[in-house]
Amino acid sequence: MKKVLLTSLTFAFQIFIYSSLWAQVLRPIQWESRTSTNEVRIGETIELIFTAKIDEGWYLYSNDFDPNLGPMVTSFEFTPNDTYSLVGKKPTPIGAKKKFDAEIWNGEYTYFTKTAEFRQKVKILKESPYIQVTTNYQVCSDESGKCIPLEDDFTFDGIKVFTAGVGEEKKSNESTDTKSKNEDNNPSQSIVKSQDNTSANPNIVQVKIDSATNKEIVTINTQATNTNNQQLISKQGTGNLLAFMLAAFLSGLAALITPCVFPMIPMTVSFFTKKEKSRVAGITKALFFGASIVGIYVLIGVLFASIFGADSANLLATHWLPNIFFFAIFILFALSFFGMFEITLPSSLSTSLDTKAEKGGYVGAFFMALTLAVVSFSCTGPIVGTVLVEAAGGQFVKPVLGMLAFSSAFAIPFTLFAIFPSWLQSLPKSGGWLNSVKVVLGFIELALAFKFLSVADQVYHWGILDRHVYIAIWTAISFTMGLYFLGKIQLPHDSPISKVSVPRLLLAITTFAFTIYLFTGMFGAPLKALAGYLPPQSTLDFDLTTMKSVSSTNISTKQVKYGDRLKLPHGLQGYFDIKEGLEAAKESGKPLFIDFTGHGCVNCREMEANVWSAPEVLKRLREDYIVVALYTDDPLELPESEWVTAKNGKIKKTMGKINLNYQEERFGVNSQPFYLLLDHNQDLLVPPKDYDLNVGNFVAFLDAGLAEFEKRK
């Protein structure tokens, strides 16, 4: 009995802890509003300015991209009356950044980070104009994996209309009393009021409710809110940046075993075997030599970042011209590695540097490092170019960090051999294997070239490099590289191969295995490990896995509400209305799987592609649960009989707002993706789950919910 009681108390305590972690209504954005001028005549126009401060790690979708793409477009709804009229169809976003998403949306969208600004021109028609505005929008975070659709109201009812005749001076120093109501579905959220004391430098009074003490916190910001020139830096996760630096470091190691660099190790080290005053002086000069190598390549990264920094990142990442240029450059690099020609710098430059290196001392050590960089350019140039091009779509520091990682791997061995010359005896001798390394790098460069051509193809919908064509090209490259490892293909600078060594045989097996893996993608295999490099699955002509998934699912002939506009992924059968799903659950005797999702939720699509697609997850969703997907951003307006009045008195008319209101008021959460397992009383079976790409965790979540449901029965 004690054991049962202890277990129950432990479970209840876990529920309480989990609830305290997830039961929160998030608002990572605060809005303010003002007018562009203090006074206006009847018939003149003014600008309504909406500014938002966005929390770190979150971003707001703008309003100037295709609303059918997927993400929720920010919208502004103006309540019409006879005191004003709109000039222009919708507010203009100021300083929004563009990004092309090839994996989820397959299109270009605009967004804001840190701050956002929209401006709408209106013409004043009468005295005492009264303008009411409602904005609907979505903020998302790549760090937490959450997306939140929100709604806010603004009221402009204190605009002073100037009625003086021609020649009469306007009154000055009068402020426009503009009220900005920042209402949310949860009344405990932040309320932001703006008071413009001057049009040039308004004092913004922010009143927020501290959720811990339930007291008002008043702050005054004397800085102007016109922040249209602020730069918005592209989001780059730490994990992605570390992975990039690791790849750059491995590229530096690869550069060491190219035929232009490897033979230079003993030649360069001989420079440091000359007699020095002391052992310490020799080691110091060797360390300075290594630091000079790092400094030279980091300087290249700094120059590249200065030219192609954050402001140019989107152009380099999405415009067809730079992507076609990068495609051509990579093809050129590949042909050079294959031995068709050599990419070299003028011989006079290397000769001049070599002469200066002979001077000795620290100056000589620096010029020795510079000579190494120049002489090895024909092999390191393509690798350095690859690292820099991969960094072109990132933030300003990415090229610098990439060159730091590359040069560190490149410099450390030279430095160590300079300090310990006796280690040279353990190095393998130069030979034909060095050229083989160079050729393999050529195959890799050739494959990566098509990544850039694919980006241009997707942005401009040329249709020349769809998924099946892309995979076919990569499969052919991989298969050819496997034949090269076996010695079946010989290139101009290769040494004859009489026997295949064990390392080459193992590399050939690995390459052929990768070829087979690629080939399955021709018939619809998702190839998740290569998702960032391949065109989207929707461009595949013949997707056998989708056909099988749909055909193996027993789709009910009963008409599902909203089934004509909404579909579940992977051929799953389910519902899109909580009432209809609950009825089906009671009829079948199964628990409910509630998926709070959104059309514009990137992380929802990632969960569906990487977790829901797992056979063990799909099996449980099909057999053990009634799946109900509730879209919180769907704009479909429902019949008046289905409208819902929220606790704050606002009427919810659309499917998305009704579903979001249900999520907030019933479960105290407003972020997506969000997954719940419910019994027939709509009570939780186990603690909820949000964004988590671990399939094992999701399976455990489903199994625990089913076990608890059986207990309650």
ZAZAMI-70177 format. One record per residue (C-alpha): x, y, z; residue in one letter. Coordinates in steps of 0.5 Angstrom, whole numbers, plus 500, padded with zeros to 3 digits. Each point is the difference from the previous one (the first is absolute). Layout:
N
XYZA
...
end
This chain:
713
500500500M
506505502K
503498493K
494502496V
499506504L
507502499L
500499493T
493504499S
503506504L
506499495T
496500494F
496506503A
506504501F
503499493Q
494502497I
500507505F
507501498I
499499492Y
494504501S
504506503S
505499494L
495500494W
494504502A
501507498Q
498504495V
506503497L
500507497R
507501497P
498507497I
498507502Q
496505495W
500507500E
497505496S
500508498R
499505494T
505503496S
497507502T
497504505N
495504496E
496499493V
495504496R
494496497I
502497494G
507499501E
504493502T
504498506I
503494501E
498495506L
507496502I
499494503F
507497504T
501494503A
506498505K
501492499I
504496505D
507497499E
499493496G
493502497W
498502493Y
494504497L
497498493Y
499506496S
494502495N
504500494D
500493497F
496495497D
494498505P
500493497N
507499501L
498497507G
503505506P
494504503M
501507497V
499506504T
493503499S
497507502F
493501500E
497507500F
493501503T
497505494P
496506502N
499507497D
506504504T
505497496Y
502496494S
506495498L
506502495V
502494498G
498493501K
504498506K
506502504P
507501497T
505496504P
506503502I
507497500G
497493499A
505494498K
499495495K
502493500K
499494496F
498493503D
501494496A
499495505E
493501502I
496506496W
504500494N
500507499G
502507502E
497504506Y
501506504T
501501508Y
503504505F
504499506T
501504507K
496506497T
494501495A
497506497E
494501495F
497506497R
493502498Q
498506496K
493503502V
496506497K
496504505I
493501498L
497503506K
502503507E
501496506S
502494496P
499493503Y
504494497I
500493503Q
505495498V
501492501T
506497498T
501492500N
507497499Y
505495502Q
506499504V
505494500C
506498503S
505495497D
503499507E
494498503S
497497494G
493504502K
496504496C
494505503I
495503496P
497506503L
495506500E
501507502D
495507499D
502507499F
496506501T
502507498F
494505502D
504506502G
503503494I
499507500K
497503493V
503507498F
495505498T
503506499A
500504493G
506501496V
505504502G
499499508E
505497503E
499493503K
501499508K
506497502S
502495506N
493497500E
501492500S
496495496T
496496506D
500493497T
498494504K
503494498S
496494503K
504493500N
494495502E
502493500D
495494501N
503500507N
499506504P
506499505S
504502494Q
504506498S
497507499I
504505496V
498507499K
503505496S
500508501Q
503504495D
503507503N
504502494T
500497493S
507499500A
502497507N
493497503P
501497507N
497493500I
496498507V
500493501Q
495497505V
501492501K
497495505I
505496504D
498493500S
503499506A
498506504T
494502496N
502507501K
501505494E
507502498I
501506497V
506502495T
501506496I
504500494N
503506497T
502498494Q
496501493A
496494498T
502501493N
505494499T
499499492N
507500499N
502495505Q
504494497Q
497493502L
505494500I
498494497S
499494505K
505495501Q
500495506G
506498504T
499493498G
501502492N
505504501L
504495504L
499495495A
502505494F
507501504M
501493501L
499499492A
505506499A
505496505F
499494496L
501504494S
507502503G
502493501L
498498493A
504506497A
506497504L
500493496I
500504493T
506499495P
501508501C
501500507V
502493503F
507500496P
501507503M
500498507I
507497501P
502506495M
497505505T
502497506V
508500498S
499508501F
500499507F
505495501T
505505499K
504502506K
497504505E
503504506K
495495505S
495495499R
495505503V
501505494A
499494495G
494498503I
497507501T
502502492K
496493499A
494502503L
501507497F
500497493F
493496502G
497506503A
502504493S
497494496I
493501504V
501507500G
500500492I
494496499Y
496504505V
502506497L
497497493I
493498504G
500507503V
501503493L
494496497F
496501506A
501508499S
498499493I
494495500F
498501507G
493499504A
497505495D
502496494S
499493503A
493500497N
502502493L
505495500L
496495503A
494501495T
501504494H
501496493W
506504498L
505498506P
498493501N
501499492I
507503501F
501495506F
498494496F
505502495A
506501505I
498494503F
500496493I
507504499L
503497506F
498493499A
503500493L
506503503S
500494505F
499495495F
507503496G
497503494M
504507502F
503503506E
498506504I
506504502T
502507502L
506504496P
506496501S
504507501S
495501506L
503493503S
507502498T
500507504S
497497506L
505494500D
506505500T
497504506K
499494504A
507498499E
502506505K
498496506G
498503507G
492501501Y
500504493V
502494497G
496495503A
494505498F
502500493F
501492500M
493500503A
498504494L
504496495T
496494502L
493503499A
502502493V
504494498V
494496502S
495504497F
499495494S
497495505C
498504506T
496505496G
494496498P
500497507I
500508503V
495502495G
495494502T
501502507V
499508498L
494498496V
496496505E
501506505A
497505495A
493499502G
502501507G
501505505Q
506505500F
505496505V
499493496K
505501495P
505502505V
498494505L
501496493G
507502499M
502500507L
498492500A
503499493F
506503502S
501497507S
500493497A
504502494F
505504505A
501495506I
503494496P
505505497F
502503507T
501494503L
504497495F
504506501A
501499507I
501493500F
504499493P
501492502S
493499499W
501501492L
503493500Q
493497502S
496503494L
499496494P
503501493K
498504495S
497497494G
494498496G
495500506W
501508500L
496501493N
495495502S
498504506V
500506496K
495496495V
496498505V
499507502L
498502493G
494495500F
498504507I
501506497E
496498493L
494497505A
500507504L
499504494A
493498498F
498502507K
501507497F
496499494L
495497504S
499506504V
499504494A
495495496D
496500506Q
499508501V
499501493Y
496494499H
504498494W
498492501G
507498497I
502497506L
495496504D
501495505R
500494496H
505504495V
505502506Y
500493503I
502497493A
506505500I
502498507W
499493499T
504500493A
506504504I
500495506S
500494495F
506503496T
504502506M
499492503G
503498493L
505505501Y
502497507F
500493496L
505502495G
495499494K
501508498I
507503499Q
501508500L
505504497P
505500506H
498493503D
506495501S
498493497P
496496505I
502492500S
497498506K
494503504V
502502507S
496498506V
499507502P
497502493R
496494500L
497502506L
499507497L
497497494A
495496504I
498506504T
499504494T
495494497F
496500506A
499507500F
498499492T
495495502I
497505505Y
500506495L
496495495F
494499505T
499507500G
498499493M
494497502F
498504506G
504498505A
501507505P
508499500L
499504507K
508501501A
500504493L
494504501A
504507500G
503498493Y
494497496L
494504497P
494499504P
496493499Q
494503497S
504501494T
501492499L
497498494D
499493503F
499499507D
499493502L
500500507T
494505500T
496496495M
501494505K
498504506S
494503497V
498493497S
501496507S
496505504T
493498501N
497507499I
493501502S
494501495T
497505505K
501507498Q
505503505V
498507502K
505505497Y
503494496G
499503493D
506506502R
504496506L
504494499K
504496505L
507498498P
502493498H
493497498G
498501508L
492500501Q
498505505G
496506501Y
500507500F
495502505D
500499508I
493498500K
500495494E
506497503G
498499507L
493496497E
505496496A
504498506A
494498504K
497496495E
507496499S
502500507G
507503498K
503506504P
501507496L
507502497F
499508500I
505503495D
500508501F
503502493T
500505495G
501501493H
506505501G
503496505C
507498498V
502495506N
493497499C
502498493R
507497503E
496496505M
496497495E
505499495A
505497505N
496497506V
493498497W
503497494S
504495505A
496493499P
500499507E
496507501V
496499494L
498493502K
497503507R
497506497L
496496495R
498494505E
500503507D
497507499Y
495504497I
504506497V
498507500V
504506497A
497507502L
503505496Y
501506504T
502505494D
494498495D
496506498P
494496498L
494504503E
495495503L
492501500P
498505505E
497494504S
507497501E
503507503W
503500507V
501506505T
506500504A
501501507K
502507498N
494501497G
503500493K
496496494I
504495497K
497499492K
506496497T
502493500M
507502502G
498505506K
494495503I
506494500N
505505503L
495502505N
498493502Y
508499501Q
501506504E
493499505E
500493501R
508498500F
503507501G
505500495V
500503493N
506498496S
501494495Q
501495499P
497497506F
497493501Y
495498505L
498493502L
493500502L
494496503D
493500498H
499506505N
505504497Q
505499506D
507499499L
503493501L
507502500V
504506500P
500503493P
506500495K
502506496D
506500494Y
505494501D
503497495L
502494504N
495494497V
501496506G
498505505N
493501495F
499492500V
501500508A
495506500F
495496496L
501494504D
499503507A
494504498G
496493497L
502497506A
497505505E
494500495F
499492501E
501501508K
494506500R
496495496K
end
